[in-house]
Amino acid sequence: MDLTRSPLARPFPDLPAIAGVTPRTVRAGYKAWDRADLTLIELVEGTTVAGVFTKSACGSSEVEMGREQLHQGTARALVVNAGNSNAFTGYRGREAVEQIVAQVAEGLGCAPEQVFVSSTGVIGVPLPRDIARAGVAAALQAEPCSWEQAAAAIGTTDTFTKGAGASAMVGETRVEFAGIVKGSGMIAPDMATMLGYVFTDARIAPVLLQEMLSKANAATFSCITVDGDTSTSDTVLAFATGRADHPEIRSWDDAGADAVYAALQSVCRELAHLVVRDGEGARKFVAVSVSGAQSDESARRIGLSIANSPLVKTAIAGGDANWGRVVMAVGKAGEPADRDRLSIGFGGVWAAREGQPLEDYDEAPVARHLQGEEITIEVDLGLGDGHATVWTCDLTHGYIDINADYRS
């Protein structure tokens, strides 16, 4: 499959090393490609973990086990396989994950429930246990790698590596964050989407870390869409090694909690945006801002209705300021809306206000805006104080080209 680098790509950032985190990659050979496809990230003892997973009724064994493991709150390793999602594979898929978990646990001398596994790739093909066994053995002996190498190894149809970093002050102590993500297609959040991992040296209790990740996810990963399809393997995990020299943060009232959350949310938002920028066939990055809704959740649902509309997305691809398609998407969302209060705009220019087109509307600046790579759509429902922003991309023939050839 020939994947051309997205024109919306961003260079991989200079991410900080995180104390207590050691990434390694190897080529296990899950597909016939000449690249690393197995990532093992070792975590220091005492690392806390939080996670959000797909709500798909057909989730993979990795997702099922991850949900079970979260309850104990600590982690010693993360293993990610690319090229095979191990989803819809029944008991054989579960046994393959259990084998990986047991092998890594023995290698690191930790409890099996402290080893988290993710897989991404083709659905319906059991993870080859012999390949997994040899790959894990090699990974346990491999030299540490860079964040960019780890990001490259977890990708499938990604056209560029994706990472984000941030820092925060807890008292006099600076704590660091580094995150990597993969995702390009099958992106429609029903909690989160794709595979994303965030690491920090902050000391955070697992219950609070879970609250922070869930809150950050709601405003970031759960506000992006590429194609309206939710994966069977979607996973976002956050790991806090506790190596920073500050008192443990146990509640939102503790010193540094707000700063740590802001840094976590910043990393999640940047990673989420990068997934949209690498949307399969994408040429435009689109922000849909909805205000005046009856609630924030209602605004988010309306925003996703617009962002998931093939008619809206193809109009954006063609540079067509067809605001009637936005009206259509608002109306079908199943959320409170009043035609005679609805306003629609593009790039800060209102095309229609309070249910009707503006008499002095000039489409020329809107047309210029739609020729760019960064597009904004504004919707005001005029009903309340609810607001949300969701992010998507345009829909081009490139999406068909990639997905018609996905299994080759």
C-alpha positions in Angstrom: 0.0 0.0 0.0 1.5 3.3 -1.1 0.8 5.9 1.5 1.7 9.5 0.6 2.6 11.7 3.6 -0.4 13.9 4.6 -0.1 17.5 3.5 -1.3 18.4 7.0 1.5 16.5 8.7 3.5 18.0 11.5 7.2 17.3 12.4 7.7 15.0 15.3 8.5 17.1 18.4 11.5 16.9 20.7 9.9 14.9 23.5 11.5 14.7 26.9 12.7 11.4 28.4 10.4 10.3 31.2 12.1 8.9 34.3 11.1 5.3 34.8 10.0 4.7 31.1 12.1 2.6 28.7 10.7 2.1 25.2 12.0 -0.6 22.8 11.0 -1.8 19.4 11.6 -4.8 17.2 10.4 -6.2 13.9 8.3 -9.2 14.8 6.9 -9.7 11.3 3.1 -9.4 11.8 2.9 -8.3 8.2 5.2 -8.6 5.2 6.9 -5.2 5.8 10.4 -4.1 6.5 9.8 -2.1 9.7 9.5 -2.5 13.5 6.0 -3.6 14.4 6.2 -4.6 18.1 6.8 -2.0 20.9 7.6 -2.9 24.4 7.7 -0.1 27.0 9.0 -1.0 30.4 7.7 1.0 33.4 9.4 1.4 36.7 7.8 -0.3 39.7 5.1 1.8 41.3 3.8 3.3 38.1 0.1 4.1 38.2 -2.1 3.7 35.2 -5.5 4.9 33.9 -7.3 4.1 30.7 -10.3 4.6 28.4 -11.4 2.0 25.9 -13.7 1.6 22.9 -17.4 1.0 23.6 -17.6 -1.3 20.6 -19.6 -4.4 21.3 -17.0 -6.3 19.4 -14.0 -5.2 21.3 -10.7 -7.1 21.1 -9.3 -9.4 23.8 -6.7 -6.7 24.5 -9.5 -4.2 25.3 -11.4 -6.7 27.5 -8.2 -7.6 29.5 -7.2 -3.9 29.7 -10.5 -3.0 31.4 -10.0 -5.9 33.9 -6.4 -4.9 34.7 -7.2 -1.2 35.3 -8.8 -2.0 38.7 -5.5 -2.8 40.3 -4.1 0.6 39.3 -0.5 -0.2 38.6 1.6 -1.1 35.5 5.0 -2.4 34.7 4.9 -2.7 30.9 3.0 -1.9 27.7 3.2 -4.1 24.6 1.8 -2.9 21.3 1.5 -5.0 18.1 0.9 -3.4 14.7 -0.4 -5.2 11.6 -2.9 -7.5 13.4 -5.7 -6.2 15.6 -6.4 -9.6 17.1 -10.1 -8.6 17.2 -13.0 -11.0 16.5 -10.7 -13.9 17.0 -12.4 -15.7 19.9 -10.6 -17.8 22.4 -7.5 -18.0 20.2 -7.1 -14.2 20.5 -7.5 -14.3 24.2 -4.9 -17.0 24.5 -2.4 -15.0 22.4 -2.7 -12.0 24.7 -2.4 -14.2 27.8 0.8 -15.7 26.3 2.3 -12.2 25.7 1.3 -11.0 29.2 2.8 -14.1 30.9 6.1 -13.9 28.9 6.6 -10.2 29.6 5.7 -10.7 33.3 8.3 -13.4 33.6 10.9 -11.3 31.8 10.3 -8.3 34.1 9.5 -10.2 37.3 6.1 -8.6 37.7 2.5 -9.6 38.1 0.7 -10.5 34.8 -2.0 -8.0 35.4 0.6 -5.2 35.3 1.3 -5.9 31.6 -1.0 -4.1 29.2 -1.3 -5.1 25.6 -2.7 -3.3 22.5 -3.0 -4.6 19.0 -3.9 -2.8 15.8 -4.4 -3.8 12.2 -6.5 -6.3 10.3 -9.6 -7.6 12.1 -10.5 -11.3 12.2 -7.0 -12.8 12.0 -5.7 -14.4 15.2 -2.5 -13.0 16.5 0.2 -15.5 15.5 1.5 -16.9 18.8 4.9 -18.0 17.4 5.6 -14.6 16.0 4.4 -13.0 19.2 6.7 -15.2 21.3 9.8 -14.5 19.3 9.0 -10.8 19.0 8.6 -10.4 22.8 11.8 -12.3 23.5 13.6 -10.0 21.1 12.0 -6.9 22.6 13.0 -7.8 26.1 16.6 -7.8 25.0 16.5 -4.9 22.6 18.2 -1.6 23.1 16.1 1.4 24.2 14.7 3.5 21.4 13.5 7.0 20.8 9.9 8.2 21.2 9.8 8.7 17.4 10.8 5.1 16.8 8.2 3.9 19.2 5.6 6.1 17.5 6.6 4.7 14.1 6.3 1.1 15.2 2.7 1.4 16.4 1.4 2.8 13.2 -0.5 1.1 10.4 -1.9 3.4 7.7 -0.3 6.4 9.4 1.6 8.7 7.0 3.7 10.4 9.7 4.7 9.8 13.3 2.7 11.6 16.0 3.9 12.8 19.4 3.2 15.6 21.9 4.8 16.8 25.0 4.1 19.2 27.9 5.4 20.1 31.3 3.9 21.4 34.6 5.1 22.7 37.9 4.1 21.0 41.1 5.4 23.3 43.8 9.1 23.8 42.9 9.3 20.5 40.9 8.9 20.4 37.1 7.1 17.3 35.8 7.3 16.1 32.2 4.7 14.6 29.8 5.3 12.7 26.6 2.7 11.1 24.4 2.5 9.1 21.2 -0.5 8.1 19.1 -1.5 6.1 16.0 -4.6 6.6 14.0 -5.6 7.6 10.5 -8.8 5.8 9.6 -11.7 4.0 11.4 -11.8 7.1 13.6 -15.1 8.0 15.3 -14.9 8.3 19.1 -17.3 6.6 21.5 -15.0 7.3 24.4 -11.7 7.8 22.6 -10.2 6.3 19.4 -7.1 4.8 17.9 -4.2 3.9 20.2 -2.7 6.6 22.3 -0.3 6.5 25.2 0.8 9.3 27.6 3.6 9.1 30.1 4.6 11.3 32.9 7.0 11.3 35.9 4.5 12.9 38.1 3.3 11.2 41.3 -0.5 10.8 40.9 -2.8 8.4 42.7 -4.5 6.0 40.2 -8.0 7.1 41.1 -7.2 10.7 40.4 -5.2 9.8 37.3 -8.3 8.0 36.0 -10.5 11.0 36.7 -8.1 13.3 34.9 -7.7 11.1 31.8 -11.5 10.5 31.5 -12.1 14.3 31.7 -9.3 15.1 29.2 -10.6 12.4 26.9 -14.1 13.9 26.8 -12.7 17.2 25.5 -10.2 15.8 23.1 -10.2 12.2 21.7 -14.0 12.0 22.1 -14.3 15.2 20.0 -12.6 14.0 16.8 -13.8 12.0 13.8 -12.4 11.1 10.4 -15.0 8.7 8.9 -17.7 7.9 11.5 -16.4 4.4 12.3 -15.4 3.3 15.8 -12.6 0.7 16.1 -12.7 -2.6 17.9 -9.4 -1.8 19.5 -9.5 1.9 20.6 -7.4 2.4 23.7 -5.9 5.4 25.4 -3.6 4.8 28.5 -1.9 7.2 30.8 1.1 6.1 33.0 2.6 8.1 35.9 5.9 6.7 37.1 6.1 8.8 40.3 9.8 9.6 39.8 9.3 13.3 40.2 10.2 14.7 43.6 6.9 16.0 44.9 4.2 14.8 47.3 1.7 12.4 45.7 -1.2 14.2 44.1 -4.3 12.4 45.4 -7.2 14.9 44.9 -8.1 17.9 42.8 -7.4 20.1 45.8 -3.8 19.1 46.1 -1.0 21.5 45.0 -0.2 21.0 41.4 -3.3 19.0 40.4 -4.7 21.7 38.1 -1.3 22.2 36.4 -0.9 18.5 35.9 -4.3 18.2 34.4 -3.8 21.1 32.1 -0.6 19.4 30.8 -2.3 16.1 30.3 -5.2 17.7 28.5 -2.8 19.7 26.3 -1.0 16.4 25.2 -4.3 14.6 24.6 -5.6 17.5 22.5 -2.5 17.8 20.3 -2.4 14.0 19.8 -6.1 14.0 18.8 -5.5 16.8 16.3 -2.6 14.9 14.8 -4.9 11.9 14.2 -7.3 14.2 12.3 -4.4 15.7 10.3 -3.5 12.3 9.2 -7.1 11.3 8.3 -7.0 8.9 5.4 -6.9 11.1 2.2 -7.3 14.3 4.2 -6.3 17.7 2.7 -8.1 20.0 5.2 -8.2 20.2 9.0 -11.7 21.2 10.1 -12.8 22.7 13.4 -16.6 22.7 14.0 -17.5 25.1 16.8 -21.1 24.8 18.2 -22.5 27.3 20.7 -25.9 28.2 22.0 -26.9 24.6 22.6 -29.0 23.4 25.5 -26.0 21.6 27.0 -22.3 21.0 26.3 -23.1 17.3 25.4 -25.8 18.4 23.0 -23.4 20.8 21.4 -20.9 17.9 21.0 -23.4 15.6 19.4 -24.5 18.3 17.0 -20.8 19.0 16.2 -20.2 15.4 15.5 -23.3 15.1 13.3 -21.8 17.9 11.2 -18.3 16.5 11.2 -19.4 13.0 10.3 -21.6 14.1 7.4 -20.2 12.9 4.0 -22.1 15.8 2.3 -20.4 18.4 4.5 -17.0 16.8 4.3 -17.1 16.5 0.5 -18.3 20.1 0.2 -15.3 21.2 2.3 -13.0 19.1 0.1 -14.4 20.9 -3.0 -14.2 24.4 -1.3 -18.0 24.8 -1.6 -19.5 27.1 1.1 -22.7 25.1 1.0 -24.1 26.1 4.4 -27.4 24.2 3.6 -25.5 21.0 4.2 -24.6 22.2 7.7 -28.2 23.0 8.4 -29.1 19.4 7.3 -26.5 17.9 9.7 -27.8 20.0 12.6 -31.4 19.0 11.9 -30.6 15.2 11.8 -28.5 15.2 15.0 -31.5 14.3 17.2 -30.7 17.2 19.5 -32.8 20.3 20.4 -32.7 22.9 17.5 -34.9 25.7 16.3 -34.7 26.6 12.6 -35.5 30.2 13.3 -32.7 30.7 15.8 -30.0 28.9 13.9 -26.9 30.7 12.6 -24.2 29.3 10.3 -20.7 30.7 9.5 -17.4 29.8 8.0 -14.0 31.3 9.0 -15.7 33.9 11.1 -18.0 35.1 8.4 -21.7 34.5 9.0 -23.7 33.2 6.0 -27.0 32.9 7.8 -28.4 34.3 11.0 -31.5 33.4 13.0 -32.9 31.0 10.4 -32.3 32.9 7.2 -29.5 34.0 4.8 -28.0 37.4 5.4 -28.9 39.9 2.7 -25.4 41.3 2.6 -23.7 37.9 2.7 -20.5 38.0 0.6 -19.3 34.5 -0.3 -15.9 35.6 -1.6 -14.1 35.7 1.7 -15.7 32.4 2.7 -14.5 30.8 -0.6 -11.0 32.0 0.1 -11.1 30.5 3.6 -12.2 27.2 2.2 -9.3 27.0 -0.1 -6.9 26.9 2.9 -5.8 23.9 5.0 -7.3 25.1 8.2 -11.1 25.4 8.1 -13.6 26.5 10.7 -17.4 26.1 10.8 -19.4 28.1 13.3 -22.9 27.1 14.4 -25.0 29.1 17.0 -28.3 27.4 18.0 -29.5 30.3 20.0 -31.0 28.0 22.7 -28.7 28.1 25.7 -25.2 28.2 27.0 -23.9 24.8 25.8 -20.8 24.8 23.6 -18.3 22.3 22.1 -15.6 22.1 19.5 -15.1 19.0 17.5 -12.4 18.3 14.8 -12.5 16.4 11.6 -11.1 16.5 8.0 -12.4 16.6 4.5 -13.4 13.5 2.6 -11.5 12.9 -0.6 -11.0 10.1 -3.1 -7.8 9.3 -1.2 -9.9 7.7 1.5 -11.3 5.2 -1.0 -7.9 4.4 -2.4 -6.5 3.6 1.0 -9.4 1.5 2.3 -10.0 -0.4 -0.9 -6.5 -1.7 -0.6 -6.2 -2.1 3.2 -5.5 -5.8 3.5 -2.8 -6.0 0.9 
